[in-house]
Amino acid sequence: MPCSKSFLCFAAVGLLSLAALARPASAATFCVGTVAELRSALIAAQTSGDDEIRIRAGTYAVDSTLVYNNTQPGWLVIAGGYMEGGGLPCGARALTAGATVLDGQGQRQIMILAHQPPAGTTASSRMYVENLTFANGVGTGFQRGGGLNAYMLPASAVNELWLENLVFRGNSGYFGGGLDANVAHGMLRLVNSRFDSNSAPDSAFGHAALGVSTSPAAYGYAIVVANSTFTRGRCLGNTGGPRGCGLSIFTGAGLDSVVANSVFHDNPIADLTTQVVSPLGSERVFVRDSLMPLDIGNLPRSIERPLTGDPRFVDIAAGDFTPREDSPLVNRGVLPIPGAYTQFNGFDVDGGLRNRFGGIDVGAIERQTLSRVFGDGFEAVVP
């Protein structure tokens, strides 16, 4: 159902004033609390432009794939974590990706976002997807992105795809088990997100496959991946060439991409697979301030300030990817995020504050406490 655009401002850790997350003026703002309402909002947004869909906190058992198929230029925001505030059903918001879970129940692909105005369209568009968990999605046959398949056309328009504060866990699909995302002309940004136990059982790239064909030079980087965590990806691998089970970056000729402040762990064959069509020789993927043991592909990598060793997560078996105090990830991230983009919202994927102790941690989760031993031997936990 459409909801009022007026809202109450909150101030608390992980609960953000909605004014701080202002988006462009939208044709309609929807507040949804059921799968049926979400499906209706996506269909309604197809016929207009500049729409925002706010999904209330909760777990949504997706009974059939949610589809948005838009043929008009414009903006789309799909965001979770909303709750009642100020007398409005979506008047407040928790910046915790786990607050709103879209669950494919191990039976179906969860969501397809297709932005495809007619060829020759020149009006720019942007899609935001943020603050959501995609869990247990299944892409059958040749369906890419069991959790989310998002793509933006045509090549005649500059389009942007922003993916922020997301969790992909337990999804499977044909290439990009968790996420398959592509932009024909423009940029793609994946920030502050966590991928765990996603798979591509018949192909490669268990976690995500990201692609940009062409991009204006002003962006600097066609694809930006920052402050994200990729763990326990699984795949068949090496299908159609050397391809691993982690993340894939695929670009057109002459384009640079960057992976920054990110951690990869237990992704067989390769954490990162890079691919370029008809290389010119100038293309690079810059890997900065990241822990990435294995990378392959025909797109050269430029590795700067690499981290090494065990990431030392608190409890991998239990799915707790918070870095321990002795982790090499603590305070080793570098800001600002590369590229000509605004920074992320100041919270990690679990809603904890970033930059807690003079620096940001590498990965999607920020450690919130550190012990300090003083000169007299007294030890204290610094909150």
C-alpha positions as CSV (number, residue, x, y, z in Angstrom):
1,M,0.0,0.0,0.0
2,P,1.3,3.5,-0.7
3,C,2.4,5.3,2.5
4,S,2.9,8.9,3.4
5,K,6.3,10.5,2.6
6,S,6.4,12.3,5.9
7,F,8.3,10.4,8.6
8,L,9.6,10.6,12.2
9,C,13.3,11.0,12.8
10,F,14.9,8.5,15.2
11,A,18.5,8.6,16.6
12,A,19.9,5.3,17.8
13,V,22.6,2.9,16.9
14,G,21.4,0.9,13.9
15,L,18.1,2.9,13.8
16,L,18.5,5.8,11.4
17,S,16.6,9.0,10.8
18,L,14.9,8.5,7.5
19,A,15.8,12.1,6.6
20,A,19.5,10.9,6.5
21,L,18.6,8.4,3.7
22,A,16.8,10.8,1.4
23,R,16.2,9.7,-2.1
24,P,15.1,11.6,-5.2
25,A,11.5,12.7,-5.1
26,S,9.4,9.6,-6.1
27,A,6.2,9.2,-8.0
28,A,5.0,6.7,-5.3
29,T,6.2,5.3,-2.1
30,F,5.0,1.9,-1.0
31,C,5.1,0.4,2.5
32,V,4.6,-3.3,2.3
33,G,4.3,-6.0,4.9
34,T,3.4,-9.2,3.0
35,V,4.6,-11.0,-0.1
36,A,1.4,-10.1,-1.9
37,E,1.8,-6.4,-1.1
38,L,5.5,-6.5,-2.3
39,R,4.4,-8.2,-5.5
40,S,1.7,-5.6,-6.1
41,A,4.2,-2.8,-5.4
42,L,6.7,-4.1,-7.9
43,I,4.0,-4.4,-10.6
44,A,2.7,-0.9,-9.9
45,A,6.2,0.5,-10.1
46,Q,6.6,-0.9,-13.5
47,T,4.2,1.5,-15.0
48,S,5.7,4.7,-13.5
49,G,9.1,6.0,-12.7
50,D,10.9,7.1,-9.5
51,D,9.3,4.8,-7.0
52,E,10.4,3.6,-3.6
53,I,9.3,0.3,-2.0
54,R,9.8,0.1,1.7
55,I,9.6,-3.5,3.1
56,R,8.8,-3.9,6.8
57,A,11.0,-6.0,9.0
58,G,10.1,-9.7,9.1
59,T,10.6,-13.0,7.1
60,Y,8.8,-13.3,3.8
61,A,8.2,-16.8,2.5
62,V,8.3,-16.1,-1.3
63,D,5.8,-18.4,-3.0
64,S,6.8,-17.5,-6.6
65,T,9.5,-15.3,-8.0
66,L,9.1,-11.6,-7.4
67,V,9.5,-9.8,-10.8
68,Y,9.9,-6.1,-11.7
69,N,10.1,-5.6,-15.5
70,N,10.3,-1.9,-16.3
71,T,10.4,-0.3,-19.7
72,Q,10.6,3.3,-18.7
73,P,13.5,5.4,-17.4
74,G,13.5,6.4,-13.8
75,W,14.6,5.4,-10.3
76,L,13.7,2.4,-8.2
77,V,14.5,1.9,-4.5
78,I,13.8,-1.4,-2.8
79,A,14.8,-1.3,0.9
80,G,14.1,-3.3,4.0
81,G,14.2,-2.9,7.8
82,Y,11.2,-0.6,8.1
83,M,8.9,-0.5,11.1
84,E,6.2,1.6,12.7
85,G,7.3,5.0,13.8
86,G,5.5,8.3,14.4
87,G,2.2,6.7,13.7
88,L,3.3,5.6,10.3
89,P,3.7,1.9,9.3
90,C,7.1,2.6,7.7
91,G,8.1,5.6,9.8
92,A,11.3,4.2,11.2
93,R,14.0,1.9,10.0
94,A,16.7,-0.4,11.4
95,L,19.8,-0.6,9.3
96,T,20.2,-4.3,9.8
97,A,20.2,-6.4,6.7
98,G,18.9,-9.4,8.7
99,A,15.7,-7.5,9.8
100,T,14.0,-8.2,6.5
101,V,14.5,-11.6,5.0
102,L,13.2,-12.7,1.6
103,D,13.2,-16.5,1.7
104,G,13.0,-18.7,-1.4
105,Q,12.5,-21.8,0.9
106,G,14.9,-23.8,-1.2
107,Q,12.4,-24.0,-4.0
108,R,12.6,-20.9,-6.3
109,Q,14.5,-17.9,-7.4
110,I,13.6,-15.0,-5.2
111,M,13.7,-11.8,-7.3
112,I,14.3,-10.5,-10.8
113,L,14.8,-6.8,-11.4
114,A,14.8,-6.0,-15.1
115,H,15.2,-2.4,-16.3
116,Q,15.0,-2.4,-20.1
117,P,13.6,0.7,-21.8
118,P,13.6,0.7,-25.6
119,A,16.9,0.8,-27.5
120,G,17.9,4.4,-28.2
121,T,16.7,5.7,-24.8
122,T,19.1,8.2,-23.4
123,A,17.6,9.1,-20.0
124,S,19.7,7.8,-17.1
125,S,18.2,5.6,-14.4
126,R,19.3,4.1,-11.1
127,M,18.2,1.1,-9.1
128,Y,18.9,0.8,-5.4
129,V,18.6,-2.5,-3.5
130,E,19.5,-2.2,0.1
131,N,19.1,-3.5,3.7
132,L,17.8,-7.0,2.8
133,T,18.6,-10.6,3.2
134,F,18.1,-13.0,0.3
135,A,18.1,-16.6,1.7
136,N,17.5,-20.1,0.2
137,G,16.8,-19.0,-3.3
138,V,17.1,-21.5,-6.1
139,G,17.6,-20.7,-9.8
140,T,16.7,-23.9,-11.7
141,G,18.1,-24.8,-15.1
142,F,19.9,-21.8,-16.5
143,Q,18.4,-19.3,-14.1
144,R,21.2,-17.0,-12.9
145,G,21.2,-15.5,-9.4
146,G,19.1,-17.7,-7.2
147,G,18.8,-14.9,-4.7
148,L,18.7,-11.8,-7.0
149,N,19.0,-11.4,-10.8
150,A,19.3,-7.6,-11.6
151,Y,20.1,-6.1,-15.0
152,M,19.9,-2.7,-16.6
153,L,19.6,-1.8,-20.3
154,P,19.9,-0.3,-22.9
155,A,23.5,0.5,-23.9
156,S,22.4,4.0,-25.1
157,A,21.6,5.2,-21.5
158,V,23.9,5.7,-18.5
159,N,22.5,3.5,-15.7
160,E,23.6,2.8,-12.2
161,L,22.9,-0.3,-10.0
162,W,23.6,0.3,-6.3
163,L,23.6,-2.8,-4.0
164,E,24.2,-2.0,-0.4
165,N,23.9,-3.6,3.0
166,L,22.7,-7.0,1.7
167,V,23.1,-10.6,2.9
168,F,23.0,-13.5,0.5
169,R,23.0,-16.9,2.2
170,G,22.2,-20.4,1.1
171,N,21.2,-19.5,-2.5
172,S,22.1,-21.4,-5.6
173,G,21.8,-20.7,-9.4
174,Y,23.5,-21.0,-12.7
175,F,26.4,-18.6,-12.5
176,G,26.2,-16.2,-9.6
177,G,24.4,-18.5,-7.2
178,G,23.5,-15.7,-4.9
179,L,23.6,-12.7,-7.2
180,D,23.8,-12.1,-10.9
181,A,24.0,-8.3,-11.7
182,N,24.7,-6.6,-15.0
183,V,24.7,-3.1,-16.4
184,A,25.0,-2.5,-20.2
185,H,26.4,1.1,-19.8
186,G,27.1,2.8,-16.6
187,M,28.3,1.5,-13.2
188,L,27.7,-1.2,-10.6
189,R,28.4,-0.8,-6.9
190,L,28.3,-3.6,-4.3
191,V,29.1,-2.3,-0.8
192,N,28.8,-3.5,2.8
193,S,27.4,-6.9,2.0
194,R,27.9,-10.5,3.2
195,F,27.8,-13.6,1.1
196,D,27.9,-17.1,2.8
197,S,27.2,-20.6,1.6
198,N,25.9,-19.7,-1.9
199,S,26.5,-22.1,-4.7
200,A,26.6,-22.7,-8.5
201,P,26.4,-26.5,-8.6
202,D,26.5,-26.7,-12.4
203,S,28.7,-23.8,-13.2
204,A,30.9,-21.2,-11.4
205,F,30.8,-18.1,-9.3
206,G,28.9,-19.5,-6.3
207,H,28.4,-16.1,-4.7
208,A,28.1,-13.4,-7.3
209,A,28.6,-12.5,-11.0
210,L,29.0,-8.8,-11.7
211,G,29.2,-7.3,-15.2
212,V,29.4,-3.9,-16.9
213,S,29.9,-3.7,-20.7
214,T,30.8,0.0,-21.1
215,S,31.1,2.8,-18.7
216,P,31.8,6.6,-18.9
217,A,35.3,7.6,-17.9
218,A,34.0,9.9,-15.3
219,Y,33.1,7.0,-13.0
220,G,36.7,5.9,-12.7
221,Y,35.7,2.4,-12.0
222,A,32.9,0.5,-13.8
223,I,32.5,-1.9,-10.9
224,V,33.1,-1.2,-7.2
225,V,33.1,-3.9,-4.5
226,A,33.8,-2.6,-1.0
227,N,33.6,-3.7,2.6
228,S,32.1,-7.0,1.8
229,T,32.6,-10.6,3.0
230,F,32.5,-13.7,0.8
231,T,32.7,-17.1,2.6
232,R,32.1,-20.8,1.8
233,G,31.1,-20.4,-1.9
234,R,30.7,-23.7,-3.7
235,C,30.5,-24.5,-7.5
236,L,31.4,-27.0,-10.2
237,G,34.1,-24.5,-11.4
238,N,36.3,-24.2,-14.4
239,T,33.4,-24.3,-16.8
240,G,34.3,-22.7,-20.1
241,G,37.7,-21.7,-18.8
242,P,39.4,-21.0,-15.4
243,R,36.5,-20.0,-13.1
244,G,36.2,-20.2,-9.3
245,C,33.5,-20.4,-6.7
246,G,33.7,-16.9,-5.2
247,L,33.1,-13.6,-7.0
248,S,33.2,-12.8,-10.8
249,I,34.0,-9.4,-12.3
250,F,33.3,-9.3,-16.0
251,T,33.8,-6.0,-18.0
252,G,34.1,-4.7,-21.5
253,A,37.3,-3.5,-23.0
254,G,39.2,-0.7,-21.4
255,L,37.3,-0.6,-18.1
256,D,38.8,-0.7,-14.6
257,S,37.2,-2.1,-11.5
258,V,38.1,-2.2,-7.8
259,V,37.7,-4.5,-4.8
260,A,38.5,-2.7,-1.5
261,N,38.3,-3.5,2.2
262,S,36.9,-7.0,1.5
263,V,37.6,-10.5,2.8
264,F,37.3,-13.9,1.0
265,H,37.5,-17.2,2.8
266,D,37.0,-20.9,1.8
267,N,35.9,-20.3,-1.8
268,P,37.4,-23.2,-3.9
269,I,39.4,-22.7,-7.1
270,A,39.4,-18.9,-6.8
271,D,37.9,-16.2,-4.6
272,L,37.9,-13.8,-7.6
273,T,37.6,-14.5,-11.3
274,T,38.2,-11.6,-13.6
275,Q,37.2,-11.6,-17.3
276,V,37.3,-9.0,-20.0
277,V,36.0,-9.2,-23.6
278,S,38.5,-8.1,-26.3
279,P,41.1,-6.7,-23.9
280,L,42.9,-3.6,-24.9
281,G,45.7,-4.3,-22.4
282,S,45.0,-1.3,-20.2
283,E,42.2,-2.9,-18.1
284,R,42.8,-3.6,-14.4
285,V,41.0,-4.9,-11.4
286,F,42.5,-3.1,-8.4
287,V,42.4,-5.1,-5.2
288,R,43.1,-2.9,-2.2
289,D,43.3,-3.6,1.5
290,S,41.7,-7.0,1.1
291,L,42.2,-10.6,2.2
292,M,41.9,-12.5,-1.0
293,P,44.0,-15.7,-1.2
294,L,43.2,-16.9,-4.7
295,D,42.4,-15.0,-7.9
296,I,42.4,-16.0,-11.6
297,G,41.3,-14.7,-15.0
298,N,42.4,-12.8,-18.1
299,L,41.9,-9.3,-16.6
300,P,45.1,-8.3,-14.8
301,R,44.9,-7.6,-11.1
302,S,46.8,-4.8,-9.3
303,I,47.1,-5.8,-5.7
304,E,47.8,-3.1,-3.1
305,R,48.4,-3.5,0.6
306,P,47.2,-7.1,0.7
307,L,46.1,-8.9,4.0
308,T,47.2,-12.4,4.6
309,G,46.5,-15.3,6.9
310,D,43.4,-16.6,8.7
311,P,40.7,-14.0,8.9
312,R,40.0,-15.2,12.4
313,F,36.2,-14.9,12.5
314,V,34.5,-15.4,15.8
315,D,32.6,-18.6,14.8
316,I,32.4,-19.6,11.2
317,A,30.4,-22.8,11.9
318,A,27.7,-20.7,13.6
319,G,27.8,-18.1,10.9
320,D,29.4,-15.3,13.0
321,F,31.8,-13.5,10.7
322,T,32.7,-10.8,13.2
323,P,36.5,-10.5,13.3
324,R,38.1,-11.5,16.5
325,E,40.3,-9.1,18.4
326,D,43.5,-10.7,16.9
327,S,42.1,-10.7,13.4
328,P,44.2,-9.1,10.6
329,L,40.9,-7.4,9.5
330,V,40.5,-5.1,12.5
331,N,41.1,-1.4,11.7
332,R,42.8,-2.3,8.4
333,G,40.2,-0.9,6.0
334,V,40.8,2.4,4.2
335,L,38.4,5.2,3.5
336,P,37.1,6.8,1.3
337,I,35.6,4.0,-0.8
338,P,37.2,4.2,-4.2
339,G,35.3,5.8,-7.1
340,A,33.2,8.9,-7.6
341,Y,30.4,7.8,-5.3
342,T,28.9,8.8,-1.9
343,Q,30.1,6.8,1.0
344,F,28.1,4.1,2.7
345,N,25.8,5.0,5.6
346,G,28.2,4.6,8.6
347,F,26.8,1.2,9.8
348,D,27.9,-2.3,9.1
349,V,25.6,-5.0,7.7
350,D,24.4,-6.0,11.2
351,G,23.6,-2.4,12.1
352,G,26.7,-1.8,14.2
353,L,28.7,1.5,13.9
354,R,31.6,1.7,11.5
355,N,34.9,3.4,12.5
356,R,34.7,2.3,16.1
357,F,38.4,2.5,17.1
358,G,40.1,4.9,14.8
359,G,39.6,2.9,11.6
360,I,37.2,0.6,9.8
361,D,37.5,-3.2,9.7
362,V,37.8,-5.1,6.5
363,G,34.7,-7.0,5.5
364,A,31.0,-6.5,6.1
365,I,31.0,-6.6,9.9
366,E,32.7,-4.2,12.3
367,R,33.9,-5.4,15.6
368,Q,32.1,-3.4,18.3
369,T,34.4,-4.0,21.3
370,L,38.1,-4.2,22.0
371,S,40.0,-5.2,25.1
372,R,42.7,-2.8,26.4
373,V,45.4,-3.8,28.8
374,F,46.7,-0.8,30.9
375,G,50.1,-0.3,32.5
376,D,49.0,-1.8,35.8
377,G,47.9,-5.0,34.1
378,F,44.2,-4.2,34.4
379,E,42.2,-5.3,31.4
380,A,39.0,-3.6,30.2
381,V,36.6,-4.0,27.4
382,V,36.2,-0.8,25.5
383,P,32.5,-0.6,24.3
